[in-house]
Amino acid sequence: MLKTIDLFAGAGGLSYGFESTGEFLIVAAAENNKNARKTYIENHKGRNDIRLIPDVRDYDFSALASEFDGIDVVIGGPPCQGFSNANRQKNHIISMNNSLVKEYFRAVKEIRPKAFVMENVSMLSSETHRFYDSAKDHDVVTSLGVQMREDELVLADSDYNGYSLMNIIQADAVADYKISDELFQLLNVLYKNRNSEERLSKYIKNKSKLIIDKIASQAEEVKNNLGILNRIVDMINTEQISACFTELGQFIKFQKTFRLKEELDSNEIIYEIENDLQTGKIIARVKSYSVIEYVNKILGDDYKKNSGVINSLWFGVPQERRRFIMIGVRSDIIQEKEIEMPEGNGAEIVTVGQAIGDLRDYEVDEEDNEPEKLPYDSSTENLSDYARIMRKGSEGISNHIVPKSRDKAKARFAALKEGENFHNLDNGLKDNYAVPERTQNSIYLRLDSNRPSGTVINVRKSMWIHPAIDRAISVREAARLQSFPDRFVFKGTKDAQYQQVGNAVPPLMAKGIAETVLKYL
């Protein structure tokens, strides 16, 4: 058995796929989400010997490898959502996911496994996703000879209401102008709801007292410097808040500048701030470098690598899900061979109907409490081959839970045919969306029973609809689309379960990757 560690294990889809070959033994798993950890433990009952690592940062992987007398394989998918991108202007400049990618390769260097698999790494081949030069590892990166590029990050488009941002920053006076994070969040959501009368009135009704209380709790210096705070209180009290939305939008940008600078500082990014006199913008000058060049330099000649996009459909998963993976095998093991990427196992295409059709007669639960397992009915006559595989080893259905749906959502469910989505609705059913035309095609999607699904993410947030029943698809149905067998149980709140399913690597896809790795070991 090949001793394996799963970094960023989530609920355990990648682990499950590797283990199902019968050739890999998970000896350690790292995951910091408490609900995903509960799920991982639940599905490894009887395996008290698995080392659970809550946080990979600063963890001593060399000591772990020694403890297990060597670890053969490292697998995992460090999150890359929100990866740093010098060419964008978002709420965040830096993402902690930067450091997690680096932690993954630090683990590979310290463990020195025979092979590694890194999943969900499309940013490796992207020039827009880059690391920023940081004091944390500047010496290491420069010693590797990684090429640096000059970049600029826009912290602010302009000054706000006569306040000089540059003067505030240079005088180290940010604390006198920065509101609390909680108040910032409340005002930001208030501003975002400005175009929907229904959402705005509901938000003000629910949050106005909290906003007023939070404004009152700000430091006196902040309240004295920011007259808008008193104006917001007055306008909430007189129900005229819409009159200050233009200034509120500018104020939120003003506050974002302080938070972006904080991100630079907390991540120890090396930067210089300057005021562009021509445009009026506040700019942070930084240096950035390519992720893939960093990876190649940090691994050196120790590993032979290959990477590419694979599709879960190739492995019998009833879902179109493309994922970029990298496979590395130690050079002294593979020698002259080249690594071939997984190409599928000849599996037939599985449709949504084949995947979840047998579950339609089982009653769903809308409550957050953990429902009892529903025993299978005795008839197996009309089961698809896929459903038989999913049922193997289980006595019934668990996690067959759905969100509580309001009347408006139910009306949308009833109005849509298979394959249709939010954009097919009449305008009267779109009225609580601020900009309906910008809504993604995956929102309020009624699945087509005769086709595989699209990429499963958090289907509760997307409000995916059952092909034949006017309701959202359940956690179990989403898990079926991800190829999790019915014996795999998800733990935590309803929302946490949906999120775990959406984040996971489909086990059948993971098994296909594992079988490719086995060829070289």
URTA-V243257 format. One record per residue. N is the residue number from 0. SS is DSSP state (alpha for helix, beta for strand, coil for the rest). OMEGA is omega as a letter, one per 30 degrees, with the letter a starting at -180 (999 if undefined). BURIAL is 1 if it has 9 or more other ideal C-beta (glycine too) atoms within 8 Angstrom, else 0. Layout:
BEGIN
((N:SS:OMEGA:BURIAL) (N:SS:OMEGA:BURIAL))
END
This chain:
BEGIN
((0:coil:a:0) (1:beta:a:1) (2:beta:a:1) (3:beta:l:1) (4:beta:l:1) (5:beta:l:1) (6:beta:a:1) (7:coil:a:1) (8:coil:a:1) (9:coil:l:1) (10:coil:l:1) (11:coil:l:1) (12:alpha:l:1) (13:alpha:l:1) (14:alpha:a:1) (15:alpha:l:1) (16:alpha:l:1) (17:alpha:a:1) (18:alpha:a:1) (19:coil:l:1) (20:coil:a:1) (21:coil:a:0) (22:coil:a:0) (23:beta:l:1) (24:beta:l:0) (25:beta:l:1) (26:beta:l:1) (27:beta:l:1) (28:beta:l:1) (29:beta:l:1) (30:coil:a:1) (31:coil:l:0) (32:coil:a:0) (33:alpha:a:0) (34:alpha:l:1) (35:alpha:l:1) (36:alpha:l:1) (37:alpha:l:1) (38:alpha:a:1) (39:alpha:a:1) (40:alpha:a:1) (41:alpha:a:1) (42:coil:l:1) (43:coil:l:1) (44:coil:a:0) (45:coil:l:0) (46:coil:a:0) (47:coil:a:0) (48:coil:l:0) (49:coil:l:1) (50:beta:l:0) (51:beta:a:1) (52:beta:a:1) (53:coil:a:0) (54:coil:a:0) (55:coil:a:1) (56:coil:l:0) (57:coil:l:0) (58:coil:a:1) (59:coil:a:0) (60:alpha:l:1) (61:alpha:l:0) (62:alpha:l:0) (63:alpha:l:1) (64:alpha:l:1) (65:alpha:a:0) (66:alpha:a:0) (67:coil:a:1) (68:coil:l:0) (69:coil:l:0) (70:coil:a:1) (71:coil:a:1) (72:beta:l:1) (73:beta:l:1) (74:beta:l:1) (75:beta:l:1) (76:coil:l:1) (77:coil:a:1) (78:coil:l:0) (79:coil:l:1) (80:coil:l:0) (81:coil:a:0) (82:coil:a:1) (83:coil:a:1) (84:coil:a:1) (85:coil:a:1) (86:coil:a:0) (87:coil:l:0) (88:coil:a:0) (89:coil:l:0) (90:coil:a:0) (91:coil:l:0) (92:coil:a:0) (93:coil:l:1) (94:coil:l:1) (95:coil:a:0) (96:alpha:l:1) (97:alpha:a:1) (98:alpha:a:1) (99:alpha:l:1) (100:alpha:l:1) (101:alpha:l:1) (102:alpha:l:1) (103:alpha:a:1) (104:alpha:l:1) (105:alpha:l:1) (106:alpha:l:1) (107:alpha:a:1) (108:alpha:a:1) (109:alpha:a:1) (110:alpha:a:1) (111:coil:a:0) (112:coil:l:1) (113:coil:a:1) (114:beta:l:1) (115:beta:l:1) (116:beta:l:1) (117:beta:a:1) (118:beta:l:1) (119:coil:a:1) (120:coil:a:1) (121:alpha:l:1) (122:alpha:a:1) (123:alpha:a:1) (124:alpha:a:0) (125:coil:l:0) (126:coil:a:0) (127:coil:l:0) (128:coil:a:1) (129:beta:l:1) (130:beta:l:1) (131:beta:l:1) (132:coil:a:1) (133:beta:l:1) (134:coil:a:0) (135:coil:a:0) (136:coil:a:0) (137:alpha:a:1) (138:alpha:l:0) (139:alpha:a:0) (140:alpha:a:1) (141:alpha:l:0) (142:alpha:l:0) (143:coil:a:1) (144:coil:l:0) (145:coil:a:1) (146:coil:l:0) (147:coil:l:0) (148:beta:l:0) (149:beta:l:0) (150:beta:l:1) (151:beta:l:1) (152:beta:a:1) (153:beta:l:1) (154:beta:l:1) (155:beta:l:1) (156:coil:a:0) (157:coil:l:0) (158:coil:a:1) (159:beta:l:1) (160:coil:l:1) (161:coil:l:0) (162:beta:l:1) (163:coil:l:0) (164:alpha:a:1) (165:alpha:l:1) (166:alpha:a:0) (167:alpha:a:1) (168:alpha:a:1) (169:alpha:l:0) (170:coil:a:0) (171:coil:a:0) (172:coil:a:1) (173:alpha:a:1) (174:alpha:a:0) (175:alpha:a:1) (176:coil:a:1) (177:coil:l:0) (178:coil:a:1) (179:coil:a:0) (180:alpha:a:0) (181:alpha:l:0) (182:alpha:l:1) (183:alpha:a:1) (184:alpha:l:0) (185:alpha:a:1) (186:alpha:l:1) (187:alpha:l:1) (188:alpha:l:1) (189:alpha:a:1) (190:alpha:a:1) (191:alpha:a:0) (192:alpha:a:1) (193:alpha:a:1) (194:alpha:l:0) (195:coil:a:1) (196:alpha:a:0) (197:alpha:a:0) (198:alpha:a:1) (199:alpha:a:1) (200:alpha:l:0) (201:alpha:a:0) (202:alpha:a:1) (203:alpha:l:1) (204:alpha:a:0) (205:alpha:a:0) (206:alpha:a:1) (207:alpha:l:1) (208:alpha:l:0) (209:alpha:l:0) (210:alpha:a:1) (211:alpha:l:1) (212:alpha:a:0) (213:alpha:l:1) (214:alpha:l:1) (215:alpha:a:0) (216:coil:l:0) (217:coil:l:1) (218:coil:a:0) (219:alpha:a:0) (220:alpha:l:0) (221:alpha:a:1) (222:alpha:l:1) (223:alpha:a:0) (224:alpha:a:0) (225:coil:a:1) (226:coil:a:0) (227:alpha:a:1) (228:alpha:l:1) (229:alpha:l:1) (230:alpha:l:1) (231:alpha:l:1) (232:alpha:a:1) (233:alpha:a:0) (234:alpha:l:1) (235:alpha:a:1) (236:alpha:a:0) (237:coil:l:0) (238:coil:l:0) (239:coil:a:0) (240:alpha:a:1) (241:alpha:a:0) (242:alpha:a:0) (243:alpha:a:1) (244:alpha:l:1) (245:alpha:l:0) (246:alpha:a:1) (247:alpha:l:1) (248:alpha:l:1) (249:alpha:a:1) (250:alpha:l:1) (251:alpha:l:1) (252:alpha:l:1) (253:alpha:a:1) (254:alpha:l:1) (255:alpha:a:1) (256:alpha:l:1) (257:alpha:a:1) (258:alpha:l:1) (259:alpha:l:1) (260:alpha:l:1) (261:alpha:l:0) (262:alpha:l:1) (263:alpha:a:1) (264:alpha:a:0) (265:alpha:l:0) (266:coil:l:1) (267:coil:l:0) (268:beta:l:1) (269:coil:a:1) (270:coil:l:1) (271:beta:l:0) (272:beta:l:1) (273:beta:l:0) (274:beta:l:1) (275:coil:a:1) (276:coil:a:0) (277:coil:a:0) (278:coil:a:0) (279:coil:a:1) (280:coil:l:1) (281:beta:a:1) (282:beta:l:1) (283:beta:l:1) (284:beta:a:1) (285:beta:l:1) (286:beta:a:1) (287:beta:l:1) (288:beta:a:1) (289:beta:l:1) (290:alpha:a:1) (291:alpha:l:0) (292:alpha:l:1) (293:alpha:a:1) (294:alpha:a:1) (295:alpha:a:0) (296:alpha:a:1) (297:alpha:l:1) (298:alpha:l:1) (299:coil:a:0) (300:coil:a:0) (301:coil:a:0) (302:beta:l:1) (303:beta:a:1) (304:beta:l:1) (305:beta:a:1) (306:beta:l:1) (307:beta:a:0) (308:beta:l:0) (309:beta:a:1) (310:beta:a:1) (311:alpha:l:1) (312:alpha:a:1) (313:alpha:a:1) (314:alpha:l:1) (315:coil:l:1) (316:coil:a:1) (317:coil:a:1) (318:beta:l:1) (319:coil:a:1) (320:coil:l:1) (321:beta:l:1) (322:beta:l:1) (323:beta:l:1) (324:beta:l:1) (325:beta:l:1) (326:beta:l:1) (327:beta:l:1) (328:beta:a:1) (329:beta:a:1) (330:alpha:a:1) (331:alpha:l:0) (332:alpha:a:1) (333:alpha:l:1) (334:coil:a:0) (335:coil:a:0) (336:coil:l:0) (337:coil:l:0) (338:coil:l:1) (339:coil:l:0) (340:coil:l:1) (341:coil:a:1) (342:coil:a:0) (343:coil:a:1) (344:coil:l:0) (345:coil:a:0) (346:coil:l:1) (347:coil:l:0) (348:coil:l:0) (349:coil:a:1) (350:coil:l:1) (351:alpha:l:1) (352:alpha:l:1) (353:alpha:a:1) (354:alpha:a:1) (355:alpha:a:1) (356:alpha:a:1) (357:alpha:a:0) (358:alpha:a:1) (359:coil:a:1) (360:coil:l:0) (361:coil:a:0) (362:coil:l:0) (363:coil:a:1) (364:beta:l:0) (365:coil:a:0) (366:coil:l:0) (367:coil:l:0) (368:coil:a:0) (369:coil:a:0) (370:coil:l:1) (371:coil:l:0) (372:coil:l:0) (373:beta:a:1) (374:beta:l:0) (375:coil:l:1) (376:coil:a:0) (377:coil:a:0) (378:coil:l:0) (379:coil:a:0) (380:coil:a:0) (381:coil:l:0) (382:coil:l:1) (383:coil:l:1) (384:alpha:a:0) (385:alpha:l:1) (386:alpha:l:1) (387:alpha:l:1) (388:alpha:a:0) (389:alpha:a:1) (390:alpha:a:1) (391:coil:l:0) (392:coil:l:0) (393:coil:l:1) (394:coil:a:0) (395:beta:a:1) (396:beta:l:1) (397:coil:l:1) (398:coil:l:1) (399:coil:a:1) (400:beta:a:1) (401:coil:l:1) (402:coil:l:0) (403:coil:a:0) (404:coil:l:1) (405:coil:a:0) (406:alpha:a:0) (407:alpha:l:0) (408:alpha:a:1) (409:alpha:l:1) (410:alpha:l:1) (411:alpha:l:1) (412:alpha:a:1) (413:alpha:a:0) (414:alpha:a:1) (415:coil:l:1) (416:coil:l:0) (417:coil:l:1) (418:coil:l:0) (419:coil:a:0) (420:coil:a:1) (421:alpha:a:1) (422:alpha:l:0) (423:alpha:a:0) (424:coil:l:1) (425:coil:a:0) (426:alpha:a:0) (427:alpha:l:0) (428:alpha:l:1) (429:coil:a:1) (430:coil:l:0) (431:coil:l:0) (432:coil:a:1) (433:coil:a:0) (434:coil:a:0) (435:alpha:a:1) (436:alpha:l:0) (437:alpha:a:0) (438:coil:a:1) (439:coil:a:0) (440:coil:a:0) (441:coil:a:1) (442:coil:a:1) (443:coil:l:1) (444:coil:l:1) (445:beta:a:1) (446:coil:l:1) (447:coil:a:1) (448:coil:a:1) (449:coil:a:0) (450:coil:l:0) (451:coil:l:1) (452:beta:l:1) (453:coil:a:0) (454:coil:l:0) (455:coil:l:1) (456:coil:l:0) (457:coil:a:1) (458:alpha:l:1) (459:alpha:l:1) (460:alpha:a:0) (461:alpha:a:1) (462:coil:l:1) (463:coil:a:1) (464:beta:l:1) (465:coil:a:1) (466:coil:a:1) (467:coil:a:0) (468:coil:a:0) (469:coil:l:0) (470:coil:l:1) (471:beta:l:1) (472:coil:a:1) (473:coil:l:1) (474:alpha:a:1) (475:alpha:l:1) (476:alpha:l:1) (477:alpha:l:1) (478:alpha:l:1) (479:alpha:l:1) (480:alpha:l:1) (481:coil:l:1) (482:coil:l:1) (483:coil:l:1) (484:coil:a:1) (485:coil:l:1) (486:coil:l:0) (487:coil:a:1) (488:coil:l:1) (489:coil:a:1) (490:coil:l:1) (491:coil:l:1) (492:coil:l:0) (493:alpha:l:1) (494:alpha:a:0) (495:alpha:l:1) (496:alpha:l:1) (497:alpha:a:1) (498:alpha:l:1) (499:alpha:l:1) (500:alpha:a:1) (501:alpha:a:1) (502:alpha:a:0) (503:coil:l:1) (504:coil:l:1) (505:coil:a:1) (506:alpha:l:1) (507:alpha:l:1) (508:alpha:l:1) (509:alpha:l:1) (510:alpha:l:1) (511:alpha:l:1) (512:alpha:a:1) (513:alpha:a:1) (514:alpha:l:1) (515:alpha:l:1) (516:alpha:a:1) (517:alpha:a:1) (518:coil:a:0) (519:coil:a:1) (520:coil:999:1))
END
